[in-house]
């Protein structure tokens, strides 16, 4: 048997609660109506009994009771008043309970059943007691002659008459109870249908299992997952997303106290309101993407520490035939290591191209030397070979002497050969020591390599003379790297734009373009430095990075 859904359980619970509440309210209303009817009967009998006890005719008959039987005078009078007042009985009696009047003539002369002590003491008294006519609500009032009690008047309404009065209100009570039950049932049905729609017909056990699966999947996947609602608040983010974005752990665990496991009851009680995107310090381009909610496919965004590939889809809730956008779900994939490997591969490719170019050039020169020897031009062949060796050795010696970081020196030699192939002269000079700067070779390669690549591209696209200048110097406690070129320069107003990922002034810009300068900016900011761009005949990129204490 399929277990009842949460909506069905809630519906039956609410219906049962409405039935119980209706029964309770109906009983309370019935008891209240009965009590009010009894109270009204008490007031009415008190009024009639008090009027009779104060009647001069009754007082006079009671005063002459010792001499003349009062029944003959009082019985017709009592019966008339009883009929006019709508009472069930009026009994006028002597102080010793002897009845002078009674609705049943056979009871005249008998003893009154009920309490008379308070009446003998001179005080009216109302009670409910069973007499000769059955249970009744009655009031006894003393007949006084001066300060002496000379008789008593009892006026009453039988309980059956009271029940008839209450029964007259019963249809109204039943109608009110039926309306309460109908309205409560309709409300319960509405709540049940709403719960069925939002829970999709699942029961509590199934919802618990789904939540457990969700928790397991969310925290086990190696990609970052972040869900942003329609108001720009981060509703869900897993551990990997927090790590990739450099965010603190989820606040629900922190607020619940140290050692509280994720998903525990204490952690759920301490769950705060979802934070806004603007409060989390997410980088600008990625924050704009998450806030927009638009669809994204393998977009690359650069943060201070990482290069992230982002995919995003709207989160849509299907409610019957209607669909509602709840926000957006984004997945984050770390491409930092892949990008680093790509940079290293690009460096190796540059060196390989440089070696191939040099091999081709040296082969041409060797053929020239061999030809000169065959022609008997020994002196010219020797001079040509010596000049070529001196030029090559001069460039190598200059880089090795001025740049004391072997990896960076090799990179610049490769870039120089690459620039030469494209008709661009690359001049490099270093007056600062890189070995004790405390900066990693990988960071220097990223910064210098990308700046030089962009400078070579810019210079190659310009008119002759085409040149690129690299200068590494010290400025106080900082290391300054300056790359200038003879290119067209940076267009006005685009100095900030070219540092963003995906922006490029080169033709056919697209996927893979506009990443180099973004990586340079990220690396410089991570190292605590600054990057500035100035223009003139060409572009000048100046990087200033504070030195670090070398690792022991």
C-alpha positions as CSV (number, residue, x, y, z in Angstrom):
1,X,0.0,0.0,0.0
2,X,1.4,3.4,-1.0
3,X,2.0,5.6,2.0
4,X,-0.1,8.8,2.2
5,X,1.5,11.9,0.9
6,X,2.3,14.8,3.2
7,X,-0.6,16.8,1.6
8,X,-3.1,13.9,2.3
9,X,-1.9,13.6,5.9
10,X,-2.1,17.3,6.5
11,X,-5.6,17.3,4.9
12,X,-7.0,14.5,7.2
13,X,-5.3,16.0,10.2
14,X,-6.9,19.4,9.5
15,X,-10.3,17.8,8.9
16,X,-10.1,15.9,12.1
17,X,-9.1,19.0,14.0
18,X,-12.0,20.9,12.5
19,X,-14.5,18.1,13.5
20,X,-13.1,18.1,17.0
21,X,-13.2,21.9,17.2
22,X,-16.7,22.0,15.8
23,X,-17.9,19.4,18.4
24,X,-16.2,21.3,21.2
25,X,-17.7,24.6,20.1
26,X,-21.1,23.1,19.6
27,X,-21.1,21.5,23.1
28,X,-19.9,24.8,24.6
29,X,-22.6,26.7,22.8
30,X,-25.3,24.3,24.0
31,X,-24.1,24.4,27.6
32,X,-23.9,28.2,27.4
33,X,-27.5,28.4,26.0
34,X,-28.8,26.0,28.7
35,X,-27.1,28.0,31.5
36,X,-28.5,31.2,30.1
37,X,-32.0,29.7,29.9
38,X,-31.7,28.5,33.5
39,X,-30.5,32.0,34.5
40,X,-33.3,33.6,32.7
41,X,-35.8,31.2,34.3
42,X,-34.3,32.1,37.7
43,X,-34.8,35.8,37.1
44,X,-38.3,35.3,35.9
45,X,-39.4,33.1,38.8
46,X,-37.8,35.6,41.2
47,X,-39.7,38.5,39.7
48,X,-43.0,36.6,39.8
49,X,-42.5,35.2,43.3
50,X,-41.4,38.6,44.7
51,X,-44.4,40.3,43.2
52,X,-46.7,37.7,44.7
53,X,-45.0,37.9,48.1
54,X,-45.4,41.7,48.1
55,X,-49.0,41.6,47.0
56,X,-51.3,43.0,49.7
57,X,-53.9,40.4,48.7
58,X,-51.5,37.5,49.4
59,X,-50.1,39.1,52.6
60,X,-53.6,39.5,53.9
61,X,-54.6,35.9,53.1
62,X,-51.5,34.6,54.8
63,X,-52.1,36.8,57.9
64,X,-55.7,35.4,58.2
65,X,-54.6,31.8,57.5
66,X,-55.0,30.8,61.2
67,X,-58.7,31.8,61.1
68,X,-59.7,31.3,57.5
69,X,-58.4,28.7,55.0
70,X,-56.4,30.8,52.4
71,X,-56.7,28.1,49.7
72,X,-60.1,29.3,48.5
73,X,-58.8,32.8,47.9
74,X,-55.3,32.1,46.8
75,X,-55.7,29.1,44.5
76,X,-57.6,30.8,41.7
77,X,-55.3,33.9,42.0
78,X,-52.1,31.7,41.8
79,X,-53.4,29.8,38.8
80,X,-54.3,33.0,36.9
81,X,-50.8,34.5,37.6
82,X,-49.1,31.2,36.7
83,X,-50.9,31.2,33.3
84,X,-50.2,34.8,32.6
85,X,-46.5,34.6,33.5
86,X,-45.9,31.3,31.6
87,X,-44.7,29.4,34.7
88,X,-45.2,25.7,35.4
89,X,-46.2,26.2,39.0
90,X,-46.8,28.7,41.8
91,X,-47.0,27.4,45.3
92,X,-48.0,29.5,48.2
93,X,-47.3,27.8,51.6
94,X,-47.3,28.3,55.3
95,X,-44.0,28.6,57.2
96,X,-44.3,24.9,58.1
97,X,-44.2,23.9,54.3
98,X,-48.0,23.2,54.1
99,X,-49.1,24.1,50.6
100,X,-52.0,26.5,50.3
101,X,-51.9,26.4,46.4
102,X,-50.6,24.0,43.8
103,X,-51.2,23.3,40.1
104,X,-52.3,19.8,41.1
105,X,-55.2,20.3,43.5
106,X,-54.5,16.9,45.1
107,X,-51.1,18.2,46.3
108,X,-52.8,21.1,48.3
109,X,-52.3,20.5,52.0
110,X,-49.2,18.5,51.5
111,X,-45.7,19.4,52.4
112,X,-43.5,21.4,50.0
113,X,-40.4,19.7,48.7
114,X,-37.4,21.8,48.7
115,X,-35.2,24.1,50.8
116,X,-37.0,26.8,52.8
117,X,-34.3,27.7,55.4
118,X,-33.1,30.9,53.6
119,X,-36.7,32.0,53.0
120,X,-37.6,31.5,56.7
121,X,-34.5,33.7,57.4
122,X,-36.1,36.4,55.2
123,X,-33.9,35.9,52.0
124,X,-35.1,34.9,48.5
125,X,-33.5,31.7,47.3
126,X,-33.3,30.1,43.8
127,X,-32.4,26.4,43.4
128,X,-32.9,23.5,41.0
129,X,-34.6,20.5,42.7
130,X,-36.9,17.6,41.8
131,X,-40.4,18.1,43.2
132,X,-43.9,16.6,42.6
133,X,-43.8,17.9,39.0
134,X,-40.3,16.7,38.3
135,X,-36.9,18.6,38.2
136,X,-37.5,22.3,38.1
137,X,-35.8,25.7,38.6
138,X,-37.7,27.5,41.4
139,X,-37.4,30.6,43.5
140,X,-38.7,30.9,47.1
141,X,-39.5,34.3,48.5
142,X,-40.7,35.0,52.1
143,X,-44.1,36.7,52.8
144,X,-43.4,39.1,55.6
145,X,-45.7,40.9,57.9
146,X,-43.6,43.6,59.3
147,X,-40.4,41.7,60.3
148,X,-42.1,38.3,60.7
149,X,-42.3,35.6,57.9
150,X,-45.9,34.5,57.7
151,X,-45.7,32.4,54.6
152,X,-43.7,31.7,51.4
153,X,-44.2,31.9,47.7
154,X,-42.5,29.4,45.4
155,X,-42.5,30.0,41.6
156,X,-40.8,27.6,39.2
157,X,-40.3,26.3,35.7
158,X,-39.8,22.6,35.1
159,X,-36.6,21.4,33.5
160,X,-38.5,19.9,30.6
161,X,-39.8,23.3,29.7
162,X,-36.2,24.7,29.9
163,X,-35.0,21.9,27.6
164,X,-37.7,22.8,25.1
165,X,-36.4,26.4,25.1
166,X,-32.9,25.2,24.6
167,X,-34.1,22.8,21.8
168,X,-35.6,25.8,20.1
169,X,-32.0,27.1,19.7
170,X,-30.7,23.8,18.6
171,X,-31.2,24.3,14.9
172,X,-29.3,27.5,15.0
173,X,-26.5,25.8,16.9
174,X,-26.4,22.9,14.4
175,X,-26.3,25.4,11.5
176,X,-23.4,27.3,13.0
177,X,-21.5,24.0,13.6
178,X,-22.2,22.9,10.0
179,X,-20.9,26.2,8.7
180,X,-17.8,25.9,10.8
181,X,-17.2,22.3,9.6
182,X,-17.8,23.3,5.9
183,X,-15.5,26.3,6.0
184,X,-12.8,24.4,8.0
185,X,-13.0,21.4,5.5
186,X,-12.7,23.8,2.5
187,X,-9.7,25.5,4.1
188,X,-8.1,22.1,4.8
189,X,-8.8,21.0,1.3
190,X,-7.1,24.2,-0.1
191,X,-4.1,23.7,2.2
192,X,-3.9,20.1,1.1
193,X,-4.0,20.9,-2.6
194,X,-1.3,23.6,-2.1
195,X,1.0,21.1,-0.2
196,X,0.4,18.5,-2.8
197,X,1.5,21.0,-5.5
198,X,4.6,22.2,-3.7
199,X,5.7,18.8,-2.5
200,X,4.7,17.0,-5.8
201,X,2.8,14.4,-3.9
202,X,5.7,13.1,-1.8
203,X,5.3,11.8,1.7
204,X,7.4,12.9,4.7
205,X,9.6,9.8,4.4
206,X,10.2,10.4,0.7
207,X,11.0,14.0,1.3
208,X,13.5,13.0,4.0
209,X,15.2,10.6,1.6
210,X,15.3,13.3,-1.1
211,X,16.9,15.7,1.3
212,X,19.5,13.1,2.3
213,X,20.3,12.5,-1.4
214,X,20.5,16.2,-2.0
215,X,22.9,16.7,0.9
216,X,25.1,13.8,-0.3
217,X,25.2,15.0,-4.0
218,X,25.7,18.6,-3.1
219,X,28.7,18.0,-0.9
220,X,30.3,15.2,-2.8
221,X,30.5,16.6,-6.3
222,X,33.9,18.1,-7.3
223,X,32.4,21.0,-9.1
224,X,31.2,24.1,-7.2
225,X,27.4,24.5,-7.1
226,X,25.8,27.8,-6.2
227,X,22.1,28.7,-6.4
228,X,21.0,32.4,-6.5
229,X,17.3,33.3,-6.0
230,X,15.4,35.9,-8.0
231,X,16.3,38.6,-5.4
232,X,20.0,38.1,-5.9
233,X,20.6,36.1,-2.6
234,X,22.8,33.0,-2.4
235,X,20.4,30.3,-1.2
236,X,22.7,27.3,-1.6
237,X,26.4,26.8,-2.2
238,X,28.4,23.7,-1.6
239,X,31.8,23.3,0.0
240,X,33.6,23.3,-3.4
241,X,31.9,26.5,-4.4
242,X,33.0,28.2,-1.2
243,X,36.6,27.0,-1.8
244,X,36.8,28.1,-5.4
245,X,35.4,31.5,-4.6
246,X,37.4,31.9,-1.4
247,X,34.3,32.3,0.7
248,X,33.9,31.2,4.4
249,X,32.2,28.0,5.3
250,X,28.4,28.0,5.4
251,X,27.1,30.3,8.2
252,X,24.6,27.8,9.5
253,X,27.3,25.5,10.9
254,X,29.3,28.5,12.3
255,X,26.2,29.9,14.0
256,X,25.2,26.6,15.5
257,X,28.5,26.4,17.3
258,X,31.8,24.6,16.8
259,X,31.5,20.8,16.3
260,X,27.9,21.0,15.1
261,X,27.6,18.6,12.2
262,X,26.1,19.9,8.9
263,X,22.4,19.2,8.6
264,X,21.9,18.6,12.3
265,X,18.9,19.9,14.2
266,X,21.0,22.6,15.9
267,X,22.4,23.7,12.6
268,X,19.0,23.9,11.0
269,X,17.7,26.0,13.9
270,X,20.6,28.4,13.4
271,X,20.1,28.8,9.7
272,X,20.4,32.6,8.9
273,X,18.8,34.6,6.1
274,X,20.5,34.0,2.7
275,X,23.2,36.5,2.1
276,X,23.2,38.9,-0.9
277,X,25.7,38.5,-3.7
278,X,27.1,41.9,-2.9
279,X,28.1,40.8,0.6
280,X,30.2,37.8,-0.4
281,X,33.0,39.6,-2.2
282,X,32.5,37.6,-5.5
283,X,34.6,39.1,-8.4
284,X,32.8,41.6,-10.6
285,X,32.3,39.7,-13.8
286,X,31.2,36.5,-12.0
287,X,28.9,38.5,-9.7
288,X,27.3,40.1,-12.7
289,X,26.7,36.7,-14.3
290,X,25.2,35.2,-11.2
291,X,23.0,38.3,-10.6
292,X,21.7,38.3,-14.2
293,X,20.4,34.7,-14.1
294,X,21.1,34.3,-17.8
295,X,22.1,31.0,-19.5
296,X,25.9,30.5,-19.7
297,X,27.9,27.8,-21.4
298,X,31.6,27.3,-20.4
299,X,32.3,30.9,-19.7
300,X,35.7,31.6,-18.3
301,X,35.9,34.1,-15.3
302,X,39.1,35.1,-13.6
303,X,39.1,35.6,-9.8
304,X,42.0,36.7,-7.6
305,X,43.2,33.1,-7.2
306,X,41.7,31.0,-10.0
307,X,40.4,30.7,-13.5
308,X,36.9,29.3,-13.4
309,X,34.7,27.8,-16.1
310,X,31.1,28.6,-15.4
311,X,27.9,27.1,-16.6
312,X,24.5,28.6,-15.5
313,X,20.9,27.7,-16.1
314,X,17.6,29.2,-14.7
315,X,16.0,27.2,-11.9
316,X,12.4,26.7,-12.9
317,X,9.6,25.3,-10.7
318,X,6.8,23.6,-12.6
319,X,3.4,24.2,-10.8
320,X,0.8,22.4,-12.9
321,X,0.7,24.2,-16.2
322,X,2.5,27.2,-14.9
323,X,6.2,27.6,-14.5
324,X,8.0,30.0,-12.2
325,X,11.6,31.0,-12.3
326,X,13.0,30.7,-8.8
327,X,16.5,31.9,-9.6
328,X,19.5,30.3,-11.3
329,X,21.9,27.4,-10.7
330,X,25.6,27.8,-11.6
331,X,28.3,25.2,-11.6
332,X,32.0,26.3,-11.2
333,X,34.9,24.2,-12.6
334,X,38.5,25.1,-11.7
335,X,40.7,25.6,-14.7
336,X,43.6,27.2,-12.9
337,X,45.9,24.2,-13.2
338,X,44.9,23.6,-16.8
339,X,45.6,27.3,-17.6
340,X,49.0,27.0,-15.9
341,X,49.8,24.0,-17.9
342,X,48.7,25.9,-21.0
343,X,51.0,28.7,-20.2
344,X,53.9,26.3,-19.6
345,X,53.0,24.6,-22.9
346,X,53.0,28.0,-24.7
347,X,56.4,28.8,-23.2
348,X,57.8,25.5,-24.4
349,X,56.2,26.1,-27.8
350,X,57.9,29.5,-27.9
351,X,61.2,28.0,-27.1
352,X,60.7,25.3,-29.6
353,X,59.8,27.8,-32.3
354,X,62.9,29.8,-31.4
355,X,65.1,26.7,-31.6
356,X,63.6,25.8,-35.0
357,X,64.1,29.3,-36.2
358,X,67.7,29.3,-35.0
359,X,68.2,25.9,-36.5
360,X,66.9,27.1,-39.9
361,X,69.0,30.3,-39.7
362,X,72.1,28.5,-38.7
363,X,71.6,26.0,-41.5
364,X,71.5,28.9,-44.0
365,X,74.6,30.5,-42.5
366,X,76.4,27.1,-42.5
367,X,75.6,26.6,-46.1
368,X,76.9,30.1,-46.8
369,X,80.2,29.3,-45.0
370,X,80.5,26.0,-46.8
371,X,79.9,27.7,-50.1
372,X,82.6,30.4,-49.3
373,X,85.1,27.7,-48.5
374,X,84.3,25.8,-51.7
375,X,84.9,29.1,-53.6
376,X,88.2,29.5,-51.8
377,X,87.1,32.5,-49.8
378,X,88.6,31.2,-46.6
379,X,89.1,34.6,-44.9
380,X,85.6,35.8,-45.7
381,X,84.1,32.4,-44.4
382,X,86.1,32.7,-41.2
383,X,85.0,36.4,-40.7
384,X,81.4,35.5,-41.4
385,X,81.4,32.6,-38.9
386,X,83.1,34.7,-36.2
387,X,80.6,37.6,-36.6
388,X,77.6,35.2,-36.3
389,X,79.0,33.6,-33.2
390,X,79.7,36.9,-31.6
391,X,76.2,38.2,-32.2
392,X,74.5,35.0,-30.8
393,X,76.9,34.9,-27.9
394,X,76.4,38.6,-27.2
395,X,72.6,38.2,-26.9
396,X,72.9,35.1,-24.7
397,X,75.6,36.7,-22.5
398,X,73.5,39.9,-22.1
399,X,70.4,37.9,-20.9
400,X,72.3,35.6,-18.7
401,X,74.3,38.4,-17.0
402,X,71.3,40.8,-16.5
403,X,68.6,38.3,-15.7
404,X,69.6,36.0,-12.9
405,X,66.4,33.9,-13.1
406,X,67.1,31.0,-15.6
407,X,63.5,30.2,-16.4
408,X,62.7,33.9,-17.2
409,X,66.0,34.3,-19.1
410,X,65.1,31.2,-21.3
411,X,61.6,32.6,-21.8
412,X,62.9,36.0,-23.0
413,X,65.4,34.4,-25.4
414,X,62.6,32.4,-26.9
415,X,60.4,35.6,-27.2
416,X,63.4,37.4,-28.8
417,X,63.7,34.8,-31.5
418,X,59.9,34.7,-32.0
419,X,59.9,38.5,-32.2
420,X,62.7,38.4,-34.7
421,X,60.7,36.1,-37.0
422,X,57.9,38.7,-37.0
423,X,60.2,41.6,-37.8
424,X,60.2,43.0,-34.2
425,X,63.3,43.8,-32.2
426,X,63.1,42.8,-28.5
427,X,65.4,44.6,-26.1
428,X,65.6,43.3,-22.5
429,X,67.5,44.8,-19.6
430,X,67.4,43.9,-15.9
431,X,69.1,46.1,-13.3
432,X,67.4,44.3,-10.4
433,X,68.1,40.9,-8.9
434,X,65.2,38.4,-9.4
435,X,66.8,35.6,-7.4
436,X,66.3,37.2,-4.0
437,X,63.0,38.9,-4.9
438,X,61.0,36.1,-3.2
439,X,58.7,35.9,-6.3
440,X,57.9,32.5,-7.8
441,X,59.2,31.9,-11.3
442,X,55.8,30.8,-12.4
443,X,54.4,34.2,-11.5
444,X,57.2,36.0,-13.3
445,X,56.6,33.9,-16.4
446,X,52.9,34.6,-16.3
447,X,53.4,38.4,-15.9
448,X,56.4,38.9,-18.3
449,X,55.3,36.3,-20.8
450,X,51.8,37.7,-21.4
451,X,52.9,41.4,-21.4
452,X,55.7,40.6,-23.9
453,X,53.3,38.5,-26.1
454,X,50.8,41.4,-26.3
455,X,53.6,43.9,-27.0
456,X,55.0,41.8,-29.8
457,X,51.5,41.5,-31.3
458,X,51.0,45.2,-31.1
459,X,54.4,46.1,-32.6
460,X,54.1,43.6,-35.4
461,X,50.8,45.2,-36.4
462,X,52.4,48.7,-36.6
463,X,54.7,50.4,-39.1
464,X,58.5,50.1,-39.0
465,X,60.5,50.4,-36.9
466,X,59.0,47.7,-34.8
467,X,60.4,47.2,-31.3
468,X,59.5,45.9,-27.9
469,X,61.4,47.0,-24.7
470,X,61.5,45.0,-21.5
471,X,63.0,46.6,-18.4
472,X,63.2,45.1,-14.9
473,X,64.4,47.5,-12.2
474,X,64.1,48.2,-8.5
475,X,62.1,51.0,-6.9
476,X,62.6,51.1,-3.2
477,X,61.3,47.8,-1.7
478,X,59.5,47.0,-4.9
479,X,60.3,45.3,-8.2
480,X,59.2,47.2,-11.3
481,X,58.6,45.5,-14.6
482,X,58.0,47.8,-17.6
483,X,57.1,46.6,-21.1
484,X,56.8,49.1,-23.9
485,X,56.1,48.7,-27.6
486,X,56.0,50.6,-30.9
487,X,52.4,49.6,-31.6
488,X,49.3,51.8,-32.0
489,X,48.8,52.1,-28.2
490,X,45.7,51.6,-26.1
491,X,42.6,53.3,-27.5
492,X,41.3,56.1,-25.3
493,X,38.9,54.9,-22.5
494,X,39.9,51.2,-22.9
495,X,42.7,51.0,-20.4
496,X,40.4,49.4,-17.9
497,X,38.5,47.3,-20.4
498,X,41.5,45.5,-21.8
499,X,42.3,44.0,-18.3
500,X,38.9,42.2,-18.2
501,X,38.6,38.6,-19.4
502,X,37.2,38.3,-22.9
503,X,37.9,41.8,-24.0
504,X,40.4,42.2,-26.9
505,X,41.3,44.9,-29.4
506,X,42.7,42.2,-31.7
507,X,40.7,41.2,-34.8
508,X,38.6,37.9,-34.5
509,X,38.5,38.2,-30.7
510,X,36.6,35.3,-29.3
511,X,37.0,32.2,-27.1
512,X,40.6,32.2,-25.8
513,X,41.1,35.9,-26.5
514,X,41.4,38.5,-23.8
515,X,42.8,36.1,-21.1
516,X,46.4,37.1,-21.0
517,X,46.1,40.6,-19.5
518,X,43.3,39.3,-17.2
519,X,45.8,36.7,-15.8
520,X,48.4,39.4,-15.5
521,X,46.1,41.6,-13.5
522,X,45.0,38.6,-11.3
523,X,48.6,37.6,-10.6
524,X,49.7,41.2,-9.8
525,X,46.8,41.8,-7.4
526,X,47.4,38.5,-5.7
527,X,51.0,39.5,-5.1
528,X,49.9,42.8,-3.7
529,X,51.2,44.9,-6.6
530,X,49.8,47.4,-9.1
531,X,49.4,47.5,-12.8
532,X,49.2,50.7,-14.8
533,X,48.9,51.5,-18.5
534,X,50.2,54.7,-20.2
535,X,50.3,55.6,-23.8
536,X,52.1,57.8,-26.3
537,X,53.7,56.5,-29.5
538,X,52.9,53.0,-28.2
539,X,51.6,51.4,-25.0
540,X,53.6,51.1,-21.8
541,X,52.6,48.5,-19.1
542,X,54.2,49.1,-15.7
543,X,54.0,46.5,-13.0
544,X,55.1,47.2,-9.5
545,X,55.3,44.3,-7.0
546,X,56.6,44.4,-3.5
547,X,59.5,42.1,-2.8
548,X,58.9,39.2,-0.5
549,X,61.2,37.5,2.0
550,X,62.7,34.4,0.2
551,X,61.5,31.1,1.6
552,X,64.0,29.5,4.0
